[in-house]
Amino acid sequence: MSAGFSLAALPESGAVAPGSLRLCLVPWSESSPEFSLIAMVLAVLLLVYAAAGEPLLGRRAFAWLEARRHTDPTALVRFYGLTIGVQWLWAAIVVAILLTSPGLALEDVGLRAPEEWGPLLAALIGFCLALLVVWLLTRDRGSKRKGGRAGEPPLPNPGGHALITLAPRSRTERRLAAGLAVTAGVCEELLYRGLFVALGVAVGMPVWVAAVLSCVLFAFAHIYQGWWGLVGPGLLGALLTVLYLGTASLLVPIVLHVALDLRALLSTGTGRRRRAPDLWGSG
């Protein structure tokens, strides 16, 4: 047996119930992911960065952007470029983890064709219901103060301030925004859903525990958006996780993630531009 970290290295003495063992495997695999020593070190470093570094650095980077967005025409381009570079660095480290771990297959991190489509429909229905609840809770924010004191601005939509700050205004910014959407869809899914779920399973967590923890980390990565950065991305992360575990593939979550990010960034920068003054004025 190769040296590595995995539930495959269970002690020979003591029987383990098949059902209990199955909870500690990715549902579409008959064996537990096995990380080499160097791969485990790299994966833990990524985990620490996702838990602490990404939320803190994300808030600092966003605060830097806010302070320069209206005075420096290159601020958003630089912010986009930095974010794209950091996320592809994650992806490169995940590739290095795969290359240095003979016991870690591509399918262990979801790089395979979808297997089941039923969970896709169920997850989409659940996500639509969650969106309906959020809309019902927030639909009156923009007009809550109508009829109130004269000159008092309306309340902003949840997450609106962050989206307006990130909204592209030039052709170059729109191109980079599209690149960022594709980058986030690929790299964030590979890291949060693919690697972190496999890592949790490899160290002995039931797959559902590893999935929940990956959703929490994904939500905290968006804390720079305030409370909505936890709620909105948290719901999205839950949907993407259900799709991943249900279809046994990262491909569907990646496509959906890219599509949602393209809509959020590009529609904010064009079709929703007229709403910018209200949102900025309330900040």
C-alpha positions as CSV (number, residue, x, y, z in Angstrom):
1,M,0.0,0.0,0.0
2,S,1.3,3.4,-1.0
3,A,2.0,5.9,1.8
4,G,-0.9,8.4,1.9
5,F,-3.9,9.7,3.8
6,S,-7.1,7.8,3.2
7,L,-9.8,5.7,4.8
8,A,-8.6,3.0,2.6
9,A,-6.0,2.4,5.3
10,L,-8.5,1.1,7.8
11,P,-7.1,-1.2,10.5
12,E,-7.5,-4.8,9.7
13,S,-8.8,-5.6,13.2
14,G,-12.3,-4.6,14.0
15,A,-15.2,-4.9,11.6
16,V,-16.7,-1.8,10.0
17,A,-20.3,-1.8,8.9
18,P,-20.5,-1.5,5.1
19,G,-23.1,1.3,5.5
20,S,-20.8,3.3,7.8
21,L,-17.9,3.0,5.4
22,R,-20.1,4.0,2.5
23,L,-20.9,7.3,4.2
24,C,-17.2,8.1,4.1
25,L,-16.8,7.6,0.3
26,V,-17.8,9.9,-2.5
27,P,-21.1,8.3,-3.7
28,W,-19.9,7.4,-7.2
29,S,-16.6,5.7,-6.1
30,E,-15.9,2.3,-4.5
31,S,-12.7,3.6,-2.8
32,S,-11.7,6.5,-0.7
33,P,-9.6,9.3,-2.1
34,E,-6.0,8.9,-1.1
35,F,-3.7,11.9,-0.9
36,S,0.1,11.6,-1.0
37,L,2.1,13.4,1.8
38,I,3.0,16.4,-0.4
39,A,-0.6,16.6,-1.8
40,M,-2.0,16.5,1.7
41,V,0.2,19.4,2.7
42,L,-0.8,21.4,-0.4
43,A,-4.5,20.7,0.2
44,V,-4.3,21.7,3.9
45,L,-2.6,25.0,2.9
46,L,-5.4,25.7,0.4
47,L,-7.9,24.9,3.1
48,V,-6.3,27.3,5.6
49,Y,-6.2,30.0,2.9
50,A,-9.9,29.4,2.0
51,A,-10.9,29.6,5.7
52,A,-8.8,32.6,6.7
53,G,-6.9,34.2,3.9
54,E,-9.6,34.5,1.3
55,P,-12.2,36.2,3.5
56,L,-9.6,38.6,5.0
57,L,-7.8,39.4,1.7
58,G,-11.0,39.6,-0.2
59,R,-12.3,42.3,2.2
60,R,-9.1,44.2,1.9
61,A,-9.0,44.0,-1.9
62,F,-12.7,45.1,-2.1
63,A,-12.1,48.0,0.2
64,W,-9.1,49.0,-2.0
65,L,-11.4,48.9,-5.0
66,E,-14.1,50.9,-3.4
67,A,-11.7,53.7,-2.5
68,R,-10.4,54.0,-6.0
69,R,-13.3,52.9,-8.3
70,H,-14.4,56.5,-9.1
71,T,-11.0,58.1,-9.4
72,D,-8.8,55.4,-10.9
73,P,-10.0,54.1,-14.3
74,T,-7.7,51.1,-14.0
75,A,-8.8,50.0,-10.5
76,L,-11.4,47.5,-11.6
77,V,-9.1,46.0,-14.3
78,R,-6.4,45.5,-11.8
79,F,-8.9,44.0,-9.3
80,Y,-10.2,41.6,-11.9
81,G,-6.7,40.6,-13.0
82,L,-5.6,39.9,-9.5
83,T,-8.7,37.8,-8.8
84,I,-8.3,35.8,-12.0
85,G,-4.6,35.2,-11.3
86,V,-5.2,34.0,-7.7
87,Q,-8.0,31.7,-8.7
88,W,-6.0,30.0,-11.5
89,L,-3.2,29.6,-9.0
90,W,-5.6,27.6,-6.9
91,A,-6.4,25.5,-10.0
92,A,-2.7,24.9,-10.7
93,I,-2.2,23.7,-7.1
94,V,-5.2,21.3,-7.4
95,V,-3.6,19.9,-10.6
96,A,-0.3,19.5,-8.7
97,I,-2.2,17.6,-6.0
98,L,-3.7,15.3,-8.6
99,L,-0.4,14.7,-10.3
100,T,1.4,13.8,-7.0
101,S,-1.3,11.5,-5.7
102,P,-1.6,8.2,-7.6
103,G,-4.5,7.2,-5.3
104,L,-6.5,10.3,-6.2
105,A,-8.4,9.9,-9.4
106,L,-10.0,12.6,-11.5
107,E,-13.4,11.3,-10.6
108,D,-12.6,11.8,-6.9
109,V,-12.8,15.5,-7.5
110,G,-15.8,15.4,-9.9
111,L,-13.9,15.5,-13.2
112,R,-16.2,13.1,-15.0
113,A,-19.3,13.1,-17.1
114,P,-22.7,13.5,-15.3
115,E,-24.3,10.2,-14.2
116,E,-27.7,11.1,-12.9
117,W,-30.1,13.9,-14.0
118,G,-32.9,13.6,-11.5
119,P,-31.1,15.6,-8.8
120,L,-30.5,18.4,-11.3
121,L,-34.3,19.0,-11.6
122,A,-34.8,18.6,-7.9
123,A,-32.0,21.1,-7.1
124,L,-33.3,23.6,-9.6
125,I,-36.8,23.5,-8.1
126,G,-35.4,23.9,-4.6
127,F,-33.2,26.8,-5.7
128,C,-36.2,28.5,-7.4
129,L,-38.1,28.2,-4.1
130,A,-35.2,29.7,-2.2
131,L,-35.0,32.6,-4.6
132,L,-38.7,33.2,-4.2
133,V,-38.3,33.3,-0.4
134,V,-35.4,35.8,-0.7
135,W,-37.4,37.9,-3.2
136,L,-40.4,38.0,-0.9
137,L,-38.2,39.1,2.0
138,T,-36.5,41.9,0.1
139,R,-38.9,43.1,-2.6
140,D,-40.0,46.1,-0.6
141,R,-36.5,47.4,0.3
142,G,-36.3,49.7,-2.7
143,S,-39.6,51.4,-2.0
144,K,-39.8,51.0,1.7
145,R,-39.3,54.7,2.4
146,K,-41.6,56.0,-0.3
147,G,-44.0,58.4,1.3
148,G,-41.5,59.1,4.1
149,R,-39.4,62.1,4.7
150,A,-38.6,64.1,1.5
151,G,-35.3,63.5,0.0
152,E,-34.7,60.3,2.0
153,P,-33.1,57.7,-0.4
154,P,-34.6,54.2,-0.8
155,L,-32.9,51.2,0.8
156,P,-30.5,49.3,-1.5
157,N,-31.1,45.8,-2.7
158,P,-29.2,43.1,-0.9
159,G,-25.7,42.8,-2.4
160,G,-26.4,45.7,-4.7
161,H,-23.5,47.8,-3.5
162,A,-21.0,45.1,-4.1
163,L,-22.4,44.3,-7.6
164,I,-22.4,48.0,-8.6
165,T,-18.8,48.3,-7.4
166,L,-17.8,45.3,-9.5
167,A,-19.9,46.3,-12.5
168,P,-17.9,46.8,-15.7
169,R,-18.3,50.1,-17.6
170,S,-15.9,49.8,-20.5
171,R,-15.4,47.2,-23.2
172,T,-12.1,46.1,-21.6
173,E,-13.8,45.8,-18.2
174,R,-16.6,43.7,-19.7
175,R,-14.2,41.4,-21.3
176,L,-12.4,40.9,-18.1
177,A,-15.7,40.5,-16.2
178,A,-16.5,37.6,-18.6
179,G,-13.1,36.1,-18.0
180,L,-13.6,36.4,-14.3
181,A,-17.0,34.7,-14.5
182,V,-15.5,31.7,-16.3
183,T,-12.5,31.7,-14.0
184,A,-14.7,31.7,-10.9
185,G,-17.0,29.0,-12.3
186,V,-14.1,26.6,-13.0
187,C,-11.7,27.4,-10.2
188,E,-14.1,27.8,-7.3
189,E,-16.0,24.6,-8.2
190,L,-12.7,22.7,-8.5
191,L,-11.5,24.0,-5.1
192,Y,-14.6,24.2,-2.9
193,R,-16.7,21.3,-4.3
194,G,-14.1,19.1,-5.9
195,L,-11.0,19.2,-3.7
196,F,-12.5,20.1,-0.3
197,V,-15.2,17.4,-0.4
198,A,-12.6,14.8,-1.4
199,L,-10.2,16.1,1.3
200,G,-12.9,15.8,4.0
201,V,-13.7,12.2,2.9
202,A,-10.0,11.3,2.8
203,V,-9.6,12.3,6.4
204,G,-12.6,10.3,7.6
205,M,-15.5,12.7,7.4
206,P,-18.9,11.5,6.1
207,V,-19.4,13.0,2.6
208,W,-22.3,15.2,3.8
209,V,-20.2,16.8,6.5
210,A,-17.4,17.5,4.1
211,A,-20.0,19.0,1.7
212,V,-21.5,21.3,4.4
213,L,-18.1,22.5,5.4
214,S,-17.2,23.3,1.8
215,C,-20.5,25.3,1.5
216,V,-19.5,27.3,4.7
217,L,-16.1,28.1,3.3
218,F,-17.6,29.1,0.0
219,A,-20.0,31.5,1.7
220,F,-17.3,33.1,3.9
221,A,-15.2,33.7,0.8
222,H,-17.9,36.3,-0.2
223,I,-18.2,38.0,3.2
224,Y,-16.8,41.2,1.6
225,Q,-20.4,41.7,0.4
226,G,-21.7,41.9,4.0
227,W,-24.5,39.7,5.3
228,W,-25.8,39.1,1.8
229,G,-22.4,37.7,0.9
230,L,-23.1,34.9,3.4
231,V,-26.8,34.3,2.5
232,G,-26.7,34.6,-1.3
233,P,-23.5,32.6,-2.0
234,G,-24.5,30.2,0.8
235,L,-27.7,29.3,-1.0
236,L,-25.9,29.1,-4.3
237,G,-23.2,26.9,-2.8
238,A,-25.8,24.6,-1.4
239,L,-27.5,24.3,-4.8
240,L,-24.1,23.6,-6.5
241,T,-23.2,21.0,-3.9
242,V,-26.5,19.2,-4.4
243,L,-25.9,19.2,-8.1
244,Y,-22.4,17.9,-7.7
245,L,-23.2,15.1,-5.4
246,G,-26.4,14.2,-7.3
247,T,-25.0,14.2,-10.8
248,A,-21.6,12.8,-9.7
249,S,-19.9,15.5,-11.8
250,L,-18.6,19.0,-11.4
251,L,-19.5,19.8,-15.0
252,V,-23.1,20.9,-14.3
253,P,-22.2,23.1,-11.3
254,I,-19.4,24.7,-13.3
255,V,-21.7,25.6,-16.2
256,L,-24.4,26.9,-13.9
257,H,-21.9,28.9,-11.8
258,V,-20.4,30.5,-14.9
259,A,-23.8,31.4,-16.3
260,L,-24.9,33.0,-13.0
261,D,-21.7,35.0,-12.6
262,L,-21.9,36.2,-16.2
263,R,-25.5,37.4,-15.6
264,A,-24.6,39.0,-12.3
265,L,-21.6,40.9,-13.6
266,L,-22.5,41.8,-17.2
267,S,-26.2,42.7,-16.6
268,T,-25.2,44.9,-13.6
269,G,-22.7,46.8,-15.8
270,T,-25.2,47.4,-18.7
271,G,-28.9,46.9,-18.2
272,R,-28.8,47.9,-14.5
273,R,-26.5,50.8,-14.8
274,R,-29.3,53.3,-14.2
275,R,-29.8,52.0,-10.7
276,A,-26.2,52.8,-9.7
277,P,-26.8,56.3,-8.3
278,D,-29.5,55.0,-5.9
279,L,-27.3,52.2,-4.7
280,W,-24.2,54.3,-4.3
281,G,-26.1,57.1,-2.7
282,S,-27.4,54.9,0.1
283,G,-23.9,53.6,1.0
